[in-house]
Amino acid sequence: PPRQHAALVDHALASGSVVLVSRLSSDSYLRTLHEKGVRIFMSRSPERHLPHLLEGRL
């Protein structure tokens, strides 16, 4: 839900702009994080699964 995503984004930013995500995270949530400058790390897979979101961030 967008409201939940917003809260998660705020938490990620407050905790140092780094978030650990799983492959189950929604594309819209990851895109929102990326647009806000949060550094995204995949918890179980290399970042190559989301090159369009992660390129230039790690």
CHARMM internal coordinates of N, CA and C (Angstrom, degrees):
IC EDIT
DIST 1 N 1 CA 1.4731
DIST 1 CA 1 C 1.5324
ANGL 1 N 1 CA 1 C 110.79
DIST 1 C 2 N 1.3084
ANGL 1 CA 1 C 2 N 118.16
DIHE 1 N 1 CA 1 C 2 N 141.92
DIST 2 N 2 CA 1.4637
ANGL 1 C 2 N 2 CA 120.80
DIHE 1 CA 1 C 2 N 2 CA -178.42
DIST 2 CA 2 C 1.5195
ANGL 2 N 2 CA 2 C 113.61
DIHE 1 C 2 N 2 CA 2 C -54.44
DIST 2 C 3 N 1.3303
ANGL 2 CA 2 C 3 N 116.74
DIHE 2 N 2 CA 2 C 3 N -40.01
DIST 3 N 3 CA 1.4582
ANGL 2 C 3 N 3 CA 119.48
DIHE 2 CA 2 C 3 N 3 CA -178.53
DIST 3 CA 3 C 1.5312
ANGL 3 N 3 CA 3 C 110.64
DIHE 2 C 3 N 3 CA 3 C -63.36
DIST 3 C 4 N 1.3273
ANGL 3 CA 3 C 4 N 115.20
DIHE 3 N 3 CA 3 C 4 N -42.77
DIST 4 N 4 CA 1.4601
ANGL 3 C 4 N 4 CA 119.66
DIHE 3 CA 3 C 4 N 4 CA 178.71
DIST 4 CA 4 C 1.5218
ANGL 4 N 4 CA 4 C 110.24
DIHE 3 C 4 N 4 CA 4 C -65.58
DIST 4 C 5 N 1.3284
ANGL 4 CA 4 C 5 N 116.61
DIHE 4 N 4 CA 4 C 5 N -40.57
DIST 5 N 5 CA 1.4577
ANGL 4 C 5 N 5 CA 120.55
DIHE 4 CA 4 C 5 N 5 CA 178.54
DIST 5 CA 5 C 1.5161
ANGL 5 N 5 CA 5 C 110.60
DIHE 4 C 5 N 5 CA 5 C -59.90
DIST 5 C 6 N 1.3138
ANGL 5 CA 5 C 6 N 116.66
DIHE 5 N 5 CA 5 C 6 N -42.72
DIST 6 N 6 CA 1.4616
ANGL 5 C 6 N 6 CA 120.57
DIHE 5 CA 5 C 6 N 6 CA 179.90
DIST 6 CA 6 C 1.5182
ANGL 6 N 6 CA 6 C 110.71
DIHE 5 C 6 N 6 CA 6 C -60.44
DIST 6 C 7 N 1.3275
ANGL 6 CA 6 C 7 N 116.80
DIHE 6 N 6 CA 6 C 7 N -42.37
DIST 7 N 7 CA 1.4591
ANGL 6 C 7 N 7 CA 120.67
DIHE 6 CA 6 C 7 N 7 CA 179.42
DIST 7 CA 7 C 1.5246
ANGL 7 N 7 CA 7 C 110.75
DIHE 6 C 7 N 7 CA 7 C -64.80
DIST 7 C 8 N 1.3244
ANGL 7 CA 7 C 8 N 116.47
DIHE 7 N 7 CA 7 C 8 N -39.75
DIST 8 N 8 CA 1.4553
ANGL 7 C 8 N 8 CA 120.25
DIHE 7 CA 7 C 8 N 8 CA 179.28
DIST 8 CA 8 C 1.5205
ANGL 8 N 8 CA 8 C 110.99
DIHE 7 C 8 N 8 CA 8 C -67.34
DIST 8 C 9 N 1.3247
ANGL 8 CA 8 C 9 N 115.88
DIHE 8 N 8 CA 8 C 9 N -38.66
DIST 9 N 9 CA 1.4624
ANGL 8 C 9 N 9 CA 119.97
DIHE 8 CA 8 C 9 N 9 CA 177.51
DIST 9 CA 9 C 1.5235
ANGL 9 N 9 CA 9 C 109.53
DIHE 8 C 9 N 9 CA 9 C -63.11
DIST 9 C 10 N 1.3263
ANGL 9 CA 9 C 10 N 116.76
DIHE 9 N 9 CA 9 C 10 N -46.06
DIST 10 N 10 CA 1.4601
ANGL 9 C 10 N 10 CA 120.58
DIHE 9 CA 9 C 10 N 10 CA 179.91
DIST 10 CA 10 C 1.5203
ANGL 10 N 10 CA 10 C 110.44
DIHE 9 C 10 N 10 CA 10 C -59.64
DIST 10 C 11 N 1.3279
ANGL 10 CA 10 C 11 N 116.44
DIHE 10 N 10 CA 10 C 11 N -42.15
DIST 11 N 11 CA 1.4568
ANGL 10 C 11 N 11 CA 120.54
DIHE 10 CA 10 C 11 N 11 CA 179.69
DIST 11 CA 11 C 1.5256
ANGL 11 N 11 CA 11 C 110.73
DIHE 10 C 11 N 11 CA 11 C -63.98
DIST 11 C 12 N 1.3325
ANGL 11 CA 11 C 12 N 116.32
DIHE 11 N 11 CA 11 C 12 N -42.59
DIST 12 N 12 CA 1.4604
ANGL 11 C 12 N 12 CA 120.38
DIHE 11 CA 11 C 12 N 12 CA -179.96
DIST 12 CA 12 C 1.5208
ANGL 12 N 12 CA 12 C 110.57
DIHE 11 C 12 N 12 CA 12 C -61.42
DIST 12 C 13 N 1.3307
ANGL 12 CA 12 C 13 N 116.25
DIHE 12 N 12 CA 12 C 13 N -42.97
DIST 13 N 13 CA 1.4588
ANGL 12 C 13 N 13 CA 120.05
DIHE 12 CA 12 C 13 N 13 CA 179.85
DIST 13 CA 13 C 1.5211
ANGL 13 N 13 CA 13 C 110.99
DIHE 12 C 13 N 13 CA 13 C -66.36
DIST 13 C 14 N 1.3280
ANGL 13 CA 13 C 14 N 116.55
DIHE 13 N 13 CA 13 C 14 N -40.15
DIST 14 N 14 CA 1.4578
ANGL 13 C 14 N 14 CA 120.69
DIHE 13 CA 13 C 14 N 14 CA -177.60
DIST 14 CA 14 C 1.5230
ANGL 14 N 14 CA 14 C 111.85
DIHE 13 C 14 N 14 CA 14 C -69.39
DIST 14 C 15 N 1.3297
ANGL 14 CA 14 C 15 N 115.90
DIHE 14 N 14 CA 14 C 15 N -26.44
DIST 15 N 15 CA 1.4593
ANGL 14 C 15 N 15 CA 119.11
DIHE 14 CA 14 C 15 N 15 CA -175.99
DIST 15 CA 15 C 1.5229
ANGL 15 N 15 CA 15 C 112.34
DIHE 14 C 15 N 15 CA 15 C -95.30
DIST 15 C 16 N 1.3208
ANGL 15 CA 15 C 16 N 117.15
DIHE 15 N 15 CA 15 C 16 N 18.04
DIST 16 N 16 CA 1.4475
ANGL 15 C 16 N 16 CA 119.83
DIHE 15 CA 15 C 16 N 16 CA 172.68
DIST 16 CA 16 C 1.5099
ANGL 16 N 16 CA 16 C 115.42
DIHE 15 C 16 N 16 CA 16 C 111.14
DIST 16 C 17 N 1.3169
ANGL 16 CA 16 C 17 N 117.62
DIHE 16 N 16 CA 16 C 17 N 14.66
DIST 17 N 17 CA 1.4636
ANGL 16 C 17 N 17 CA 121.92
DIHE 16 CA 16 C 17 N 17 CA 175.55
DIST 17 CA 17 C 1.5200
ANGL 17 N 17 CA 17 C 113.37
DIHE 16 C 17 N 17 CA 17 C 61.00
DIST 17 C 18 N 1.3112
ANGL 17 CA 17 C 18 N 116.24
DIHE 17 N 17 CA 17 C 18 N 30.89
DIST 18 N 18 CA 1.4607
ANGL 17 C 18 N 18 CA 121.18
DIHE 17 CA 17 C 18 N 18 CA 173.61
DIST 18 CA 18 C 1.5244
ANGL 18 N 18 CA 18 C 106.83
DIHE 17 C 18 N 18 CA 18 C -131.23
DIST 18 C 19 N 1.3178
ANGL 18 CA 18 C 19 N 116.38
DIHE 18 N 18 CA 18 C 19 N 133.95
DIST 19 N 19 CA 1.4568
ANGL 18 C 19 N 19 CA 119.33
DIHE 18 CA 18 C 19 N 19 CA 179.23
DIST 19 CA 19 C 1.5197
ANGL 19 N 19 CA 19 C 109.81
DIHE 18 C 19 N 19 CA 19 C -133.86
DIST 19 C 20 N 1.3120
ANGL 19 CA 19 C 20 N 116.31
DIHE 19 N 19 CA 19 C 20 N 138.44
DIST 20 N 20 CA 1.4581
ANGL 19 C 20 N 20 CA 122.18
DIHE 19 CA 19 C 20 N 20 CA 176.75
DIST 20 CA 20 C 1.5238
ANGL 20 N 20 CA 20 C 106.75
DIHE 19 C 20 N 20 CA 20 C -100.68
DIST 20 C 21 N 1.3207
ANGL 20 CA 20 C 21 N 115.93
DIHE 20 N 20 CA 20 C 21 N 122.51
DIST 21 N 21 CA 1.4571
ANGL 20 C 21 N 21 CA 119.34
DIHE 20 CA 20 C 21 N 21 CA -175.97
DIST 21 CA 21 C 1.5184
ANGL 21 N 21 CA 21 C 110.70
DIHE 20 C 21 N 21 CA 21 C -121.06
DIST 21 C 22 N 1.3124
ANGL 21 CA 21 C 22 N 115.09
DIHE 21 N 21 CA 21 C 22 N 160.15
DIST 22 N 22 CA 1.4556
ANGL 21 C 22 N 22 CA 120.37
DIHE 21 CA 21 C 22 N 22 CA 173.93
DIST 22 CA 22 C 1.5168
ANGL 22 N 22 CA 22 C 108.00
DIHE 21 C 22 N 22 CA 22 C -104.71
DIST 22 C 23 N 1.3171
ANGL 22 CA 22 C 23 N 117.04
DIHE 22 N 22 CA 22 C 23 N 169.00
DIST 23 N 23 CA 1.4619
ANGL 22 C 23 N 23 CA 120.36
DIHE 22 CA 22 C 23 N 23 CA -179.78
DIST 23 CA 23 C 1.5183
ANGL 23 N 23 CA 23 C 111.07
DIHE 22 C 23 N 23 CA 23 C -68.53
DIST 23 C 24 N 1.3213
ANGL 23 CA 23 C 24 N 117.72
DIHE 23 N 23 CA 23 C 24 N -10.12
DIST 24 N 24 CA 1.4598
ANGL 23 C 24 N 24 CA 120.68
DIHE 23 CA 23 C 24 N 24 CA -179.97
DIST 24 CA 24 C 1.5235
ANGL 24 N 24 CA 24 C 112.27
DIHE 23 C 24 N 24 CA 24 C -84.40
DIST 24 C 25 N 1.3271
ANGL 24 CA 24 C 25 N 116.41
DIHE 24 N 24 CA 24 C 25 N -9.21
DIST 25 N 25 CA 1.4575
ANGL 24 C 25 N 25 CA 119.04
DIHE 24 CA 24 C 25 N 25 CA 179.65
DIST 25 CA 25 C 1.5285
ANGL 25 N 25 CA 25 C 109.67
DIHE 24 C 25 N 25 CA 25 C -64.26
DIST 25 C 26 N 1.3139
ANGL 25 CA 25 C 26 N 115.54
DIHE 25 N 25 CA 25 C 26 N 142.35
DIST 26 N 26 CA 1.4602
ANGL 25 C 26 N 26 CA 118.93
DIHE 25 CA 25 C 26 N 26 CA -177.10
DIST 26 CA 26 C 1.5177
ANGL 26 N 26 CA 26 C 111.66
DIHE 25 C 26 N 26 CA 26 C -72.19
DIST 26 C 27 N 1.3244
ANGL 26 CA 26 C 27 N 115.68
DIHE 26 N 26 CA 26 C 27 N 149.35
DIST 27 N 27 CA 1.4560
ANGL 26 C 27 N 27 CA 120.49
DIHE 26 CA 26 C 27 N 27 CA 178.30
DIST 27 CA 27 C 1.5219
ANGL 27 N 27 CA 27 C 111.39
DIHE 26 C 27 N 27 CA 27 C -59.81
DIST 27 C 28 N 1.3274
ANGL 27 CA 27 C 28 N 117.09
DIHE 27 N 27 CA 27 C 28 N -38.26
DIST 28 N 28 CA 1.4617
ANGL 27 C 28 N 28 CA 119.47
DIHE 27 CA 27 C 28 N 28 CA -177.71
DIST 28 CA 28 C 1.5289
ANGL 28 N 28 CA 28 C 110.87
DIHE 27 C 28 N 28 CA 28 C -66.31
DIST 28 C 29 N 1.3254
ANGL 28 CA 28 C 29 N 116.47
DIHE 28 N 28 CA 28 C 29 N -38.38
DIST 29 N 29 CA 1.4646
ANGL 28 C 29 N 29 CA 120.67
DIHE 28 CA 28 C 29 N 29 CA 178.16
DIST 29 CA 29 C 1.5291
ANGL 29 N 29 CA 29 C 110.13
DIHE 28 C 29 N 29 CA 29 C -65.50
DIST 29 C 30 N 1.3411
ANGL 29 CA 29 C 30 N 116.49
DIHE 29 N 29 CA 29 C 30 N -45.83
DIST 30 N 30 CA 1.4591
ANGL 29 C 30 N 30 CA 120.23
DIHE 29 CA 29 C 30 N 30 CA -179.54
DIST 30 CA 30 C 1.5234
ANGL 30 N 30 CA 30 C 110.85
DIHE 29 C 30 N 30 CA 30 C -64.74
DIST 30 C 31 N 1.3335
ANGL 30 CA 30 C 31 N 116.70
DIHE 30 N 30 CA 30 C 31 N -39.41
DIST 31 N 31 CA 1.4639
ANGL 30 C 31 N 31 CA 119.85
DIHE 30 CA 30 C 31 N 31 CA 179.34
DIST 31 CA 31 C 1.5247
ANGL 31 N 31 CA 31 C 110.50
DIHE 30 C 31 N 31 CA 31 C -63.99
DIST 31 C 32 N 1.3369
ANGL 31 CA 31 C 32 N 116.41
DIHE 31 N 31 CA 31 C 32 N -40.16
DIST 32 N 32 CA 1.4650
ANGL 31 C 32 N 32 CA 120.13
DIHE 31 CA 31 C 32 N 32 CA 178.49
DIST 32 CA 32 C 1.5190
ANGL 32 N 32 CA 32 C 110.32
DIHE 31 C 32 N 32 CA 32 C -62.34
DIST 32 C 33 N 1.3246
ANGL 32 CA 32 C 33 N 116.91
DIHE 32 N 32 CA 32 C 33 N -45.13
DIST 33 N 33 CA 1.4601
ANGL 32 C 33 N 33 CA 120.16
DIHE 32 CA 32 C 33 N 33 CA 178.08
DIST 33 CA 33 C 1.5226
ANGL 33 N 33 CA 33 C 110.44
DIHE 32 C 33 N 33 CA 33 C -59.33
DIST 33 C 34 N 1.3143
ANGL 33 CA 33 C 34 N 115.34
DIHE 33 N 33 CA 33 C 34 N -46.41
DIST 34 N 34 CA 1.4614
ANGL 33 C 34 N 34 CA 120.97
DIHE 33 CA 33 C 34 N 34 CA -177.49
DIST 34 CA 34 C 1.5273
ANGL 34 N 34 CA 34 C 110.90
DIHE 33 C 34 N 34 CA 34 C -61.08
DIST 34 C 35 N 1.3193
ANGL 34 CA 34 C 35 N 116.50
DIHE 34 N 34 CA 34 C 35 N -43.49
DIST 35 N 35 CA 1.4574
ANGL 34 C 35 N 35 CA 120.64
DIHE 34 CA 34 C 35 N 35 CA -178.24
DIST 35 CA 35 C 1.5217
ANGL 35 N 35 CA 35 C 111.49
DIHE 34 C 35 N 35 CA 35 C -65.00
DIST 35 C 36 N 1.3416
ANGL 35 CA 35 C 36 N 116.37
DIHE 35 N 35 CA 35 C 36 N -27.48
DIST 36 N 36 CA 1.4582
ANGL 35 C 36 N 36 CA 120.49
DIHE 35 CA 35 C 36 N 36 CA 179.71
DIST 36 CA 36 C 1.5287
ANGL 36 N 36 CA 36 C 111.71
DIHE 35 C 36 N 36 CA 36 C -88.86
DIST 36 C 37 N 1.3317
ANGL 36 CA 36 C 37 N 116.41
DIHE 36 N 36 CA 36 C 37 N 2.38
DIST 37 N 37 CA 1.4548
ANGL 36 C 37 N 37 CA 119.55
DIHE 36 CA 36 C 37 N 37 CA 175.37
DIST 37 CA 37 C 1.5150
ANGL 37 N 37 CA 37 C 114.79
DIHE 36 C 37 N 37 CA 37 C 87.73
DIST 37 C 38 N 1.3263
ANGL 37 CA 37 C 38 N 117.27
DIHE 37 N 37 CA 37 C 38 N 13.06
DIST 38 N 38 CA 1.4614
ANGL 37 C 38 N 38 CA 119.97
DIHE 37 CA 37 C 38 N 38 CA 178.64
DIST 38 CA 38 C 1.5265
ANGL 38 N 38 CA 38 C 109.09
DIHE 37 C 38 N 38 CA 38 C -75.45
DIST 38 C 39 N 1.3154
ANGL 38 CA 38 C 39 N 116.66
DIHE 38 N 38 CA 38 C 39 N 134.98
DIST 39 N 39 CA 1.4544
ANGL 38 C 39 N 39 CA 120.68
DIHE 38 CA 38 C 39 N 39 CA 176.75
DIST 39 CA 39 C 1.5225
ANGL 39 N 39 CA 39 C 107.99
DIHE 38 C 39 N 39 CA 39 C -81.38
DIST 39 C 40 N 1.3208
ANGL 39 CA 39 C 40 N 115.82
DIHE 39 N 39 CA 39 C 40 N 127.42
DIST 40 N 40 CA 1.4595
ANGL 39 C 40 N 40 CA 121.53
DIHE 39 CA 39 C 40 N 40 CA -173.51
DIST 40 CA 40 C 1.5254
ANGL 40 N 40 CA 40 C 110.20
DIHE 39 C 40 N 40 CA 40 C -108.48
DIST 40 C 41 N 1.3119
ANGL 40 CA 40 C 41 N 115.95
DIHE 40 N 40 CA 40 C 41 N 129.62
DIST 41 N 41 CA 1.4498
ANGL 40 C 41 N 41 CA 121.65
DIHE 40 CA 40 C 41 N 41 CA 175.19
DIST 41 CA 41 C 1.5220
ANGL 41 N 41 CA 41 C 108.87
DIHE 40 C 41 N 41 CA 41 C -122.02
DIST 41 C 42 N 1.3155
ANGL 41 CA 41 C 42 N 116.71
DIHE 41 N 41 CA 41 C 42 N 136.92
DIST 42 N 42 CA 1.4518
ANGL 41 C 42 N 42 CA 119.94
DIHE 41 CA 41 C 42 N 42 CA 177.47
DIST 42 CA 42 C 1.5294
ANGL 42 N 42 CA 42 C 108.57
DIHE 41 C 42 N 42 CA 42 C -82.45
DIST 42 C 43 N 1.3237
ANGL 42 CA 42 C 43 N 116.77
DIHE 42 N 42 CA 42 C 43 N 135.01
DIST 43 N 43 CA 1.4526
ANGL 42 C 43 N 43 CA 119.87
DIHE 42 CA 42 C 43 N 43 CA -175.73
DIST 43 CA 43 C 1.5198
ANGL 43 N 43 CA 43 C 112.92
DIHE 42 C 43 N 43 CA 43 C -80.99
DIST 43 C 44 N 1.3343
ANGL 43 CA 43 C 44 N 117.45
DIHE 43 N 43 CA 43 C 44 N -26.29
DIST 44 N 44 CA 1.4587
ANGL 43 C 44 N 44 CA 118.73
DIHE 43 CA 43 C 44 N 44 CA -176.31
DIST 44 CA 44 C 1.5236
ANGL 44 N 44 CA 44 C 113.16
DIHE 43 C 44 N 44 CA 44 C -125.05
DIST 44 C 45 N 1.3215
ANGL 44 CA 44 C 45 N 116.60
DIHE 44 N 44 CA 44 C 45 N -5.54
DIST 45 N 45 CA 1.4559
ANGL 44 C 45 N 45 CA 119.63
DIHE 44 CA 44 C 45 N 45 CA -174.84
DIST 45 CA 45 C 1.5210
ANGL 45 N 45 CA 45 C 110.57
DIHE 44 C 45 N 45 CA 45 C -142.49
DIST 45 C 46 N 1.3164
ANGL 45 CA 45 C 46 N 116.99
DIHE 45 N 45 CA 45 C 46 N 156.31
DIST 46 N 46 CA 1.4726
ANGL 45 C 46 N 46 CA 119.75
DIHE 45 CA 45 C 46 N 46 CA 175.56
DIST 46 CA 46 C 1.5176
ANGL 46 N 46 CA 46 C 110.28
DIHE 45 C 46 N 46 CA 46 C -62.95
DIST 46 C 47 N 1.3269
ANGL 46 CA 46 C 47 N 115.44
DIHE 46 N 46 CA 46 C 47 N 158.01
DIST 47 N 47 CA 1.4667
ANGL 46 C 47 N 47 CA 120.22
DIHE 46 CA 46 C 47 N 47 CA -176.98
DIST 47 CA 47 C 1.5125
ANGL 47 N 47 CA 47 C 113.23
DIHE 46 C 47 N 47 CA 47 C -66.86
DIST 47 C 48 N 1.3289
ANGL 47 CA 47 C 48 N 118.49
DIHE 47 N 47 CA 47 C 48 N -8.16
DIST 48 N 48 CA 1.4655
ANGL 47 C 48 N 48 CA 119.73
DIHE 47 CA 47 C 48 N 48 CA -177.00
DIST 48 CA 48 C 1.5315
ANGL 48 N 48 CA 48 C 112.28
DIHE 47 C 48 N 48 CA 48 C -62.57
DIST 48 C 49 N 1.3401
ANGL 48 CA 48 C 49 N 117.81
DIHE 48 N 48 CA 48 C 49 N -14.51
DIST 49 N 49 CA 1.4566
ANGL 48 C 49 N 49 CA 119.50
DIHE 48 CA 48 C 49 N 49 CA 179.42
DIST 49 CA 49 C 1.5257
ANGL 49 N 49 CA 49 C 112.25
DIHE 48 C 49 N 49 CA 49 C -68.73
DIST 49 C 50 N 1.3332
ANGL 49 CA 49 C 50 N 116.88
DIHE 49 N 49 CA 49 C 50 N -20.77
DIST 50 N 50 CA 1.4580
ANGL 49 C 50 N 50 CA 119.76
DIHE 49 CA 49 C 50 N 50 CA -177.96
DIST 50 CA 50 C 1.5258
ANGL 50 N 50 CA 50 C 110.37
DIHE 49 C 50 N 50 CA 50 C -132.64
DIST 50 C 51 N 1.3246
ANGL 50 CA 50 C 51 N 117.12
DIHE 50 N 50 CA 50 C 51 N 54.56
DIST 51 N 51 CA 1.4665
ANGL 50 C 51 N 51 CA 118.97
DIHE 50 CA 50 C 51 N 51 CA -175.18
DIST 51 CA 51 C 1.5190
ANGL 51 N 51 CA 51 C 113.41
DIHE 50 C 51 N 51 CA 51 C -60.07
DIST 51 C 52 N 1.3431
ANGL 51 CA 51 C 52 N 116.91
DIHE 51 N 51 CA 51 C 52 N -31.44
DIST 52 N 52 CA 1.4602
ANGL 51 C 52 N 52 CA 119.86
DIHE 51 CA 51 C 52 N 52 CA -178.05
DIST 52 CA 52 C 1.5215
ANGL 52 N 52 CA 52 C 111.35
DIHE 51 C 52 N 52 CA 52 C -69.59
DIST 52 C 53 N 1.3345
ANGL 52 CA 52 C 53 N 116.97
DIHE 52 N 52 CA 52 C 53 N -23.91
DIST 53 N 53 CA 1.4561
ANGL 52 C 53 N 53 CA 120.56
DIHE 52 CA 52 C 53 N 53 CA 179.40
DIST 53 CA 53 C 1.5212
ANGL 53 N 53 CA 53 C 111.92
DIHE 52 C 53 N 53 CA 53 C -95.75
DIST 53 C 54 N 1.3249
ANGL 53 CA 53 C 54 N 116.35
DIHE 53 N 53 CA 53 C 54 N -34.18
DIST 54 N 54 CA 1.4506
ANGL 53 C 54 N 54 CA 120.07
DIHE 53 CA 53 C 54 N 54 CA -168.85
DIST 54 CA 54 C 1.5219
ANGL 54 N 54 CA 54 C 114.54
DIHE 53 C 54 N 54 CA 54 C -96.92
DIST 54 C 55 N 1.2913
ANGL 54 CA 54 C 55 N 116.94
DIHE 54 N 54 CA 54 C 55 N -15.13
DIST 55 N 55 CA 1.4619
ANGL 54 C 55 N 55 CA 119.16
DIHE 54 CA 54 C 55 N 55 CA -175.45
DIST 55 CA 55 C 1.5238
ANGL 55 N 55 CA 55 C 111.06
DIHE 54 C 55 N 55 CA 55 C -56.59
DIST 55 C 56 N 1.3215
ANGL 55 CA 55 C 56 N 115.80
DIHE 55 N 55 CA 55 C 56 N 126.77
DIST 56 N 56 CA 1.4537
ANGL 55 C 56 N 56 CA 120.75
DIHE 55 CA 55 C 56 N 56 CA 178.08
DIST 56 CA 56 C 1.5099
ANGL 56 N 56 CA 56 C 114.02
DIHE 55 C 56 N 56 CA 56 C 83.36
DIST 56 C 57 N 1.3058
ANGL 56 CA 56 C 57 N 117.63
DIHE 56 N 56 CA 56 C 57 N 0.91
DIST 57 N 57 CA 1.4609
ANGL 56 C 57 N 57 CA 119.73
DIHE 56 CA 56 C 57 N 57 CA -177.73
DIST 57 CA 57 C 1.5310
ANGL 57 N 57 CA 57 C 112.63
DIHE 56 C 57 N 57 CA 57 C -101.95
DIST 57 C 58 N 1.3247
ANGL 57 CA 57 C 58 N 117.70
DIHE 57 N 57 CA 57 C 58 N -27.10
DIST 58 N 58 CA 1.4615
ANGL 57 C 58 N 58 CA 119.35
DIHE 57 CA 57 C 58 N 58 CA -174.69
DIST 58 CA 58 C 1.5104
ANGL 58 N 58 CA 58 C 110.59
DIHE 57 C 58 N 58 CA 58 C -100.11
END
COOR INIT
IC SEED 1 N 1 CA 1 C
IC BUILD
